């Protein structure tokens, strides 16, 4: 094997371990081209849902409002803006649920939850129609069952705290108004947006 002269051997070792680099001007040009491509490419984002309100950290979305209307969980309010009416009711429900969680009334039985669920199902001409609404709203049967359970807990709490009578509705409304004054509510809903 022929040996290289000493200075050639040293040069070969030095170049062997060294990375080949581009001049800084070429690197800057390549980076600016990549940046221009990224910035100029239109980003298409699909709005999946809209947050309409935040009640003490809990989100209420447009899907929640639509599901409540379509499933008949909230009676359609009178007026020109059904979203506003349902949203107000869902805000009140969230406030009531927070109170229920603080005082923990007895849990409803599974049979009571099933009965509530059957009431919702009976509003639809077929199970396929019901399933289509669930799919469109993005909720499943387990979520709906949980909503029914929470509604029963709220009802039990109200029955326990506020005795029946002519003034009950007004007393409950005053109580909810007090909850609203003390709660941290961010209402993001604007008509037409």
Order of alpha helices (4+ residues) and beta strands (2+ residues): alpha-alpha-beta-beta-alpha-alpha-alpha-alpha-alpha-alpha-beta
